[in-house]
């Protein structure tokens, strides 16, 4: 009798262990895949952010309405001037080529109680004409850091995306006319 109880208990334990291992594997699988670095040709992942007026959520790539676009990510306050320089140059270039430019400050690293102040600083600093091009990203800091290969926060990360929603490339370097032209050449379609 005692042997039967022990065997049944061991089998139940092994079944629970198998179920636990399977559940852990299934739950961790989605956490591994989305963070993979984006490569040219990959679909640009959907993202959601608040506008500068904090009144509406916006989604990329839906907001681009089938147009090519540049998503300019900034991960630190130190790169704020870089954001202005890259965005200004891209807006001028985009108007000529019909591309949209979206500016994406990643606020997720900041403590939640500071985000309102940061949003106001950005809103006060940015011309009103570009307020609707901002997405304030309050979540997924690590995910986007991995996707863009962001390892130096003194740069902005410019993701060029085709009208079909495919990533053309990512540029990350200090702004200069030469860097801007080099970035455009790297992400240009054939």
C-alpha positions as CSV (number, residue, x, y, z in Angstrom):
1,X,0.0,0.0,0.0
2,X,2.7,2.5,1.0
3,X,4.6,1.8,-2.3
4,X,1.5,2.6,-4.4
5,X,1.0,5.9,-2.5
6,X,4.6,6.9,-3.1
7,X,4.6,5.9,-6.8
8,X,1.3,7.9,-7.3
9,X,2.8,10.9,-5.5
10,X,6.0,10.8,-7.5
11,X,4.0,10.6,-10.8
12,X,1.8,13.5,-9.7
13,X,4.9,15.5,-8.8
14,X,6.5,14.8,-12.2
15,X,3.3,15.8,-14.0
16,X,3.2,19.1,-12.1
17,X,6.8,19.7,-12.8
18,X,6.3,19.0,-16.6
19,X,3.3,21.4,-16.6
20,X,5.4,24.0,-14.7
21,X,8.3,23.7,-17.2
22,X,5.9,23.9,-20.1
23,X,4.1,26.9,-18.7
24,X,7.4,28.7,-17.9
25,X,8.6,28.1,-21.4
26,X,5.4,29.3,-23.0
27,X,5.2,32.4,-20.8
28,X,8.8,33.4,-21.4
29,X,8.7,32.9,-25.2
30,X,6.8,36.1,-26.0
31,X,9.2,38.0,-23.7
32,X,12.2,36.8,-25.7
33,X,11.0,37.4,-29.3
34,X,9.7,41.0,-29.2
35,X,13.0,42.3,-27.9
36,X,15.0,41.1,-30.8
37,X,17.0,43.7,-32.6
38,X,15.3,45.0,-35.7
39,X,17.0,44.3,-39.0
40,X,16.3,46.1,-42.4
41,X,13.3,44.5,-44.0
42,X,11.6,43.6,-40.7
43,X,8.1,44.9,-40.1
44,X,8.2,48.0,-37.9
45,X,6.5,46.9,-34.6
46,X,3.3,48.7,-33.5
47,X,3.8,51.2,-30.7
48,X,1.5,53.5,-28.8
49,X,2.2,56.8,-27.2
50,X,0.6,60.0,-25.9
51,X,0.7,63.3,-27.7
52,X,2.2,66.4,-26.1
53,X,-1.2,67.7,-25.1
54,X,-1.7,64.4,-23.2
55,X,-5.2,64.1,-24.7
56,X,-4.9,61.3,-27.2
57,X,-3.1,58.1,-27.7
58,X,-1.5,57.6,-31.1
59,X,-0.3,54.5,-32.8
60,X,2.6,53.9,-35.2
61,X,2.7,52.9,-38.0
62,X,-1.0,53.6,-38.3
63,X,-0.5,57.3,-38.0
64,X,1.7,57.3,-41.1
65,X,-1.3,56.5,-43.3
66,X,0.7,54.4,-45.7
67,X,3.5,57.0,-46.1
68,X,7.2,56.4,-45.4
69,X,8.3,57.9,-42.1
70,X,11.2,58.5,-39.8
71,X,10.8,57.7,-36.1
72,X,13.3,59.7,-34.1
73,X,13.8,58.1,-30.6
74,X,15.6,60.0,-27.8
75,X,16.4,58.1,-24.6
76,X,18.0,60.9,-22.5
77,X,17.8,64.5,-21.8
78,X,21.4,64.9,-22.9
79,X,20.3,64.1,-26.5
80,X,17.6,66.7,-26.6
81,X,19.6,69.0,-28.9
82,X,20.4,66.1,-31.1
83,X,16.6,65.5,-31.4
84,X,16.0,69.1,-32.5
85,X,18.8,69.0,-35.1
86,X,17.8,65.6,-36.6
87,X,14.1,66.4,-36.5
88,X,14.5,69.7,-38.2
89,X,16.7,68.2,-41.0
90,X,14.3,65.3,-41.4
91,X,11.2,67.5,-41.5
92,X,12.8,69.5,-44.3
93,X,13.8,66.4,-46.2
94,X,10.5,64.7,-45.5
95,X,8.4,67.6,-46.8
96,X,10.3,67.2,-50.1
97,X,9.9,63.4,-50.3
98,X,6.4,63.1,-48.7
99,X,7.8,61.3,-45.6
100,X,6.4,61.9,-42.1
101,X,8.6,62.5,-39.1
102,X,7.6,61.3,-35.6
103,X,9.6,62.4,-32.6
104,X,9.6,59.8,-29.8
105,X,11.0,60.8,-26.4
106,X,11.2,57.7,-24.3
107,X,10.1,58.7,-20.8
108,X,9.9,55.2,-19.4
109,X,13.3,55.6,-17.7
110,X,12.1,58.6,-15.7
111,X,10.3,58.1,-12.4
112,X,6.5,58.2,-13.0
113,X,6.1,61.4,-10.9
114,X,8.6,63.3,-13.1
115,X,7.0,62.4,-16.4
116,X,4.4,65.2,-16.3
117,X,7.1,67.8,-15.7
118,X,9.2,66.3,-18.6
119,X,6.2,66.4,-20.9
120,X,5.6,70.1,-20.0
121,X,9.3,70.9,-20.7
122,X,9.1,69.2,-24.1
123,X,5.8,70.9,-24.9
124,X,7.2,74.3,-23.9
125,X,10.4,73.7,-25.9
126,X,8.9,72.4,-29.1
127,X,7.1,74.7,-31.6
128,X,3.3,74.2,-31.6
129,X,3.4,73.2,-35.2
130,X,5.2,70.0,-34.4
131,X,3.2,69.0,-31.3
132,X,1.2,66.4,-33.2
133,X,4.4,64.7,-34.4
134,X,5.4,63.7,-30.9
135,X,4.8,60.3,-29.3
136,X,5.6,60.2,-25.6
137,X,6.6,56.6,-24.9
138,X,6.0,55.8,-21.2
139,X,6.4,52.0,-21.5
140,X,8.7,49.5,-23.1
141,X,12.0,51.3,-22.5
142,X,14.1,48.1,-22.5
143,X,12.2,46.6,-25.4
144,X,12.8,49.6,-27.7
145,X,16.4,49.9,-26.5
146,X,17.0,46.3,-27.6
147,X,15.0,46.7,-30.9
148,X,17.1,49.7,-31.9
149,X,20.4,48.5,-30.5
150,X,20.5,51.6,-28.3
151,X,23.7,51.5,-26.3
152,X,24.8,55.2,-26.2
153,X,22.1,57.6,-25.0
154,X,23.9,60.7,-26.1
155,X,22.6,60.0,-29.7
156,X,19.1,59.9,-31.1
157,X,18.1,56.7,-33.0
158,X,16.5,57.4,-36.3
159,X,14.5,54.6,-37.7
160,X,13.5,54.9,-41.4
161,X,10.4,53.0,-42.3
162,X,9.0,52.4,-45.8
163,X,5.4,53.1,-46.9
164,X,4.8,49.3,-46.5
165,X,5.8,49.5,-42.8
166,X,9.2,47.8,-43.3
167,X,12.3,49.0,-41.5
168,X,14.8,50.5,-44.0
169,X,17.5,51.1,-41.4
170,X,18.5,52.8,-38.1
171,X,21.0,55.6,-37.8
172,X,22.6,56.6,-34.5
173,X,25.3,59.3,-34.5
174,X,25.8,62.9,-33.6
175,X,24.1,65.3,-36.1
176,X,26.1,66.9,-38.8
177,X,25.3,67.5,-42.5
178,X,27.7,64.7,-43.4
179,X,26.0,62.3,-40.9
180,X,22.6,63.3,-42.2
181,X,23.5,62.6,-45.8
182,X,25.2,59.4,-44.8
183,X,22.1,58.2,-42.9
184,X,19.9,59.0,-45.9
185,X,22.1,57.1,-48.2
186,X,22.2,54.1,-45.9
187,X,18.4,53.9,-45.7
188,X,17.6,54.9,-49.3
189,X,15.6,52.4,-51.3
190,X,17.3,50.8,-54.3
